């Protein structure tokens, strides 16, 4: 159970990092940000 929670936590942190990265990209250059979103949600 603890191992599952730990893996979930790492996944959450990684997802959060990706979201922040996308947000920065969108703020800097919208086209790059939207291309990134398309790649992830394909």
Number of C-alpha atoms within 10 A of each C-alpha: 5 7 8 8 10 11 11 12 12 11 12 12 12 12 12 12 12 14 13 12 14 19 15 13 16 17 12 11 11 14 12 14 18 15 12 16 14 10 9 9 6 5
